[in-house]
Amino acid sequence: MYSQNTQMSNNEYNTNTQSSKALQLKYKINYLKLKRITELNQNLKKELLRDRITSSNASLQIINYTNDLFNGKDYTVPSVSGQVPRDSNPLLKTPNKGYSQSPNGSNSSDPGCCTIM
């Protein structure tokens, strides 16, 4: 009888130990989930505090930056700087490194690397 009671108590102990381990594991998993959600929430709060500007303001900042950098002569934005003057166009000054055309519209005597027909 004593041995049966001892076996029953050992079985109860093993069952209690297993259930407590399972419970601890469940608590650990829930804690890790909470920690992850808290970190994500903090990251979202930081992103919310970041300064925001509209796209039109960002475009104006880019134009102002290029104007300052190139002394107002950034020809990649023709609406701001206008067209490239023929005398200052660096592509027309190198006749042997690409297509070149004389100012009157006809091909020059030295056509460079390309001939257009």
Rosetta blueprint (number, residue, H / E / L):
1 M L
2 Y H
3 S H
4 Q H
5 N H
6 T H
7 Q H
8 M H
9 S H
10 N H
11 N H
12 E H
13 Y H
14 N H
15 T H
16 N H
17 T H
18 Q H
19 S H
20 S H
21 K H
22 A H
23 L H
24 Q H
25 L H
26 K H
27 Y H
28 K H
29 I H
30 N H
31 Y H
32 L H
33 K H
34 L H
35 K H
36 R H
37 I H
38 T H
39 E H
40 L H
41 N H
42 Q H
43 N H
44 L H
45 K H
46 K H
47 E H
48 L H
49 L H
50 R L
51 D L
52 R L
53 I L
54 T L
55 S H
56 S H
57 N H
58 A H
59 S H
60 L H
61 Q H
62 I H
63 I H
64 N H
65 Y H
66 T H
67 N H
68 D H
69 L H
70 F L
71 N L
72 G L
73 K L
74 D L
75 Y L
76 T L
77 V L
78 P H
79 S H
80 V H
81 S H
82 G L
83 Q L
84 V L
85 P L
86 R H
87 D H
88 S H
89 N L
90 P L
91 L L
92 L L
93 K L
94 T L
95 P H
96 N H
97 K H
98 G L
99 Y E
100 S L
101 Q L
102 S L
103 P L
104 N L
105 G L
106 S L
107 N L
108 S L
109 S L
110 D L
111 P L
112 G E
113 C L
114 C L
115 T L
116 I L
117 M L
